[in-house]
């Protein structure tokens, strides 16, 4: 039954994306940019609804009061495709840094161009970071929220932290608060896996880290506060009555935290 539900969800998820992209196209490209946000936000919300109805995977996001009113950097843990869409309905005017190649995809690239994101060439990290800082400086004057995944790529729950320096430089150069986001969504919507498991995905926007700290102090706080919150969530899920399968990284981390394997 779980396999069938996962199959159905994966099929419906992509059908939902294609159908909505086609149906919304006239409104999306004629509407002002900020009003056009209703389209990707509605798609994200409908995808989470499909996840709940078909697979039993619920999403509960807390700590939204920690989002500043003005521009900021939002730094979510990156474990799953879930964390690329789940926060979108709650962010007023999101600004993503993404691979330049994504702009070449028909329809998707046009949608991204409309929303004025920051495409970069990942071939040169130094040049890419300089461009991201330069463009973000301009776009964030319009009170936008920059989304950046500090570890760069999706990592399994419980994996040893691997935070990149890019977010440290963005923090130092942009001079805005950073809001860490903790979750263990990779247990329910695993990276590079077909299965989707039932249960409640908890995510929390943590208190913002104020601007102006020395680089090393900021980095230490970001890692410590994010990982502590993720560890607590991992333990909470492990202690539920029917937890999802734990990858080796999660089992190892639970053992380090003194929590027995289920």
C-alpha positions in Angstrom: 0.0 0.0 0.0 2.8 2.4 0.9 4.5 1.7 -2.5 1.2 2.3 -4.3 0.6 5.6 -2.5 4.2 6.7 -3.2 3.8 5.9 -6.9 0.5 7.7 -7.1 1.9 10.8 -5.4 4.9 11.0 -7.6 2.8 10.8 -10.7 0.2 13.3 -9.5 2.9 15.6 -8.2 4.4 16.2 -11.6 1.0 16.3 -13.3 0.0 19.0 -10.9 3.1 21.0 -11.8 2.6 20.7 -15.6 -1.1 21.4 -15.5 -0.8 24.4 -13.2 2.1 25.8 -15.1 0.0 25.7 -18.3 -3.2 27.0 -16.9 -1.7 29.8 -14.9 0.5 31.1 -17.7 -1.7 33.9 -19.1 -2.3 35.4 -15.6 1.3 34.9 -14.4 3.0 36.7 -17.2 0.4 39.5 -17.4 0.3 40.2 -13.6 2.8 42.5 -11.8 5.6 40.4 -10.4 4.5 40.6 -6.7 0.9 39.7 -7.5 2.2 36.8 -9.7 3.6 35.1 -6.5 0.1 33.6 -6.0 0.9 31.1 -8.7 4.0 29.4 -7.3 2.7 29.7 -3.8 -0.6 28.0 -4.7 1.3 25.3 -6.5 3.5 24.7 -3.5 0.5 24.6 -1.1 -1.4 22.3 -3.4 1.6 19.9 -3.6 1.8 19.7 0.2 -1.9 19.0 0.2 -1.5 16.2 -2.2 1.3 14.8 -0.1 -1.0 14.8 3.0 -4.0 13.3 1.2 -2.2 10.6 -0.8 0.8 9.7 1.5 -0.3 10.8 4.9 2.7 13.1 5.1 1.7 16.3 7.0 3.6 19.5 7.2 3.7 21.7 10.3 5.8 24.9 10.2 6.3 27.0 13.4 8.4 30.0 14.3 7.0 32.2 11.6 7.0 35.1 14.1 10.8 35.0 13.8 10.7 36.2 10.2 11.8 39.9 10.2 9.5 42.4 8.5 12.3 43.7 6.2 14.9 41.9 4.1 16.7 38.9 5.5 18.5 35.7 4.7 16.6 32.5 5.3 18.9 29.5 5.8 17.0 26.1 5.8 18.5 22.7 6.4 18.6 21.0 3.0 17.6 17.3 3.0 14.8 16.9 0.5 12.8 18.4 -2.3 10.2 19.1 0.4 12.3 22.0 1.8 12.5 23.7 -1.6 8.7 24.2 -1.7 7.3 23.9 1.9 8.4 27.4 3.0 7.4 29.3 -0.1 3.8 30.0 0.9 5.0 31.7 4.1 7.7 33.9 2.6 6.5 37.3 1.3 8.9 37.8 -1.6 11.4 35.0 -1.9 14.7 35.4 -3.7 16.6 32.2 -4.7 20.1 31.7 -5.9 20.0 29.0 -8.6 22.0 27.3 -11.3 22.0 29.3 -14.6 21.1 26.1 -16.5 17.7 26.1 -14.9 16.9 29.3 -16.8 17.1 27.3 -20.1 14.2 25.0 -19.2 11.0 25.9 -21.2 8.3 27.4 -19.0 10.2 26.8 -15.8 13.0 29.1 -16.9 10.5 31.7 -18.0 8.7 31.6 -14.7 12.0 32.0 -12.8 12.9 35.0 -15.0 9.6 36.7 -14.3 10.3 36.5 -10.5 13.8 38.0 -10.8 16.0 35.4 -9.1 19.8 35.1 -9.1 21.1 32.6 -11.7 24.8 31.8 -11.3 27.4 29.8 -13.1 28.7 27.2 -10.6 31.8 26.7 -12.7 33.6 29.4 -10.7 32.6 29.6 -7.0 34.4 32.9 -6.5 32.8 34.6 -9.4 29.4 33.1 -8.6 29.5 34.4 -5.0 30.6 37.8 -6.1 27.7 38.0 -8.5 25.2 36.7 -5.9 26.3 39.4 -3.5 26.1 42.1 -6.1 22.7 41.2 -7.4 21.3 40.4 -4.0 22.3 43.9 -2.8 20.1 45.4 -5.6 17.1 43.1 -5.4 16.9 43.1 -1.6 16.3 46.8 -1.6 12.7 45.8 -2.4 12.4 44.0 1.0 13.0 40.5 -0.4 14.0 37.4 1.5 17.1 35.6 0.2 16.8 31.8 0.5 20.1 30.0 0.7 20.9 26.4 1.8 24.0 26.7 3.9 25.2 23.1 3.0 24.7 23.7 -0.7 23.4 20.2 -1.5 20.9 17.8 0.0 22.3 15.7 2.8 20.6 12.8 4.7 19.2 13.3 8.2 21.8 13.0 10.9 24.7 13.5 8.5 27.7 15.4 9.9 27.3 19.1 9.2 29.0 20.5 6.1 28.3 24.2 5.9 29.8 26.2 3.1 31.4 29.5 3.4 29.1 31.2 0.9 26.4 32.0 3.5 29.1 33.6 5.8 30.2 35.9 3.0 26.6 36.8 2.1 25.8 37.5 5.8 28.9 39.8 6.1 28.3 41.6 2.8 24.5 42.1 3.0 24.2 43.2 6.6 20.8 41.6 7.2 19.6 39.1 9.8 19.8 35.4 9.1 16.9 33.1 10.1 18.0 29.4 10.4 15.3 26.8 9.6 15.5 23.3 11.2 13.7 20.2 10.1 14.2 16.5 9.3 12.1 16.2 6.2 14.5 13.8 4.7 13.1 11.1 6.9 9.7 11.4 5.2 10.6 12.6 1.7 14.1 11.1 1.2 16.6 12.6 -1.3 17.0 10.5 -4.4 14.4 8.0 -3.2 11.0 7.0 -4.6 9.2 6.4 -1.3 7.1 9.0 0.6 6.4 8.1 4.2 3.5 9.1 6.4 4.0 11.2 9.5 4.3 14.8 10.5 7.2 16.9 9.1 8.0 19.5 11.7 10.0 22.6 10.6 10.8 25.6 12.7 12.1 29.1 11.8 14.6 29.8 14.6 15.2 33.2 16.1 17.2 35.4 13.7 20.9 35.9 14.1 21.5 39.6 14.2 23.8 41.3 11.6 27.2 42.6 12.4 28.8 39.6 14.1 32.3 38.5 13.2 32.3 35.9 10.5 33.5 33.1 12.8 31.0 33.9 15.5 28.2 33.9 13.0 29.2 30.6 11.5 29.5 29.0 14.9 26.1 30.2 15.9 24.4 29.2 12.7 25.8 25.6 12.8 25.2 25.1 16.6 21.7 26.5 16.7 20.5 24.8 13.5 22.0 21.4 14.4 20.7 21.4 18.0 17.2 22.0 16.7 17.5 19.3 14.1 18.9 16.8 16.6 15.9 17.5 18.9 13.5 16.9 15.9 15.4 13.7 15.0 15.0 12.3 18.5 11.3 13.3 18.6 10.6 11.4 15.3 12.6 8.4 16.5 10.5 8.2 19.6 7.1 8.2 17.8 5.1 5.1 17.6 5.7 4.4 13.9 8.8 6.3 12.8 9.8 6.2 9.2 12.9 4.1 8.2 16.1 5.7 9.6 19.0 6.0 7.2 22.4 5.0 8.5 23.4 8.6 9.1 20.3 9.1 11.4 20.9 5.9 13.3 24.5 6.9 13.9 23.5 10.3 15.1 20.8 8.9 17.4 23.4 6.6 18.9 25.7 9.6 19.5 22.8 11.3 21.2 22.2 8.3 23.4 18.9 7.4 21.8 18.2 3.7 21.2 17.3 2.5 17.7 13.7 1.5 17.1 
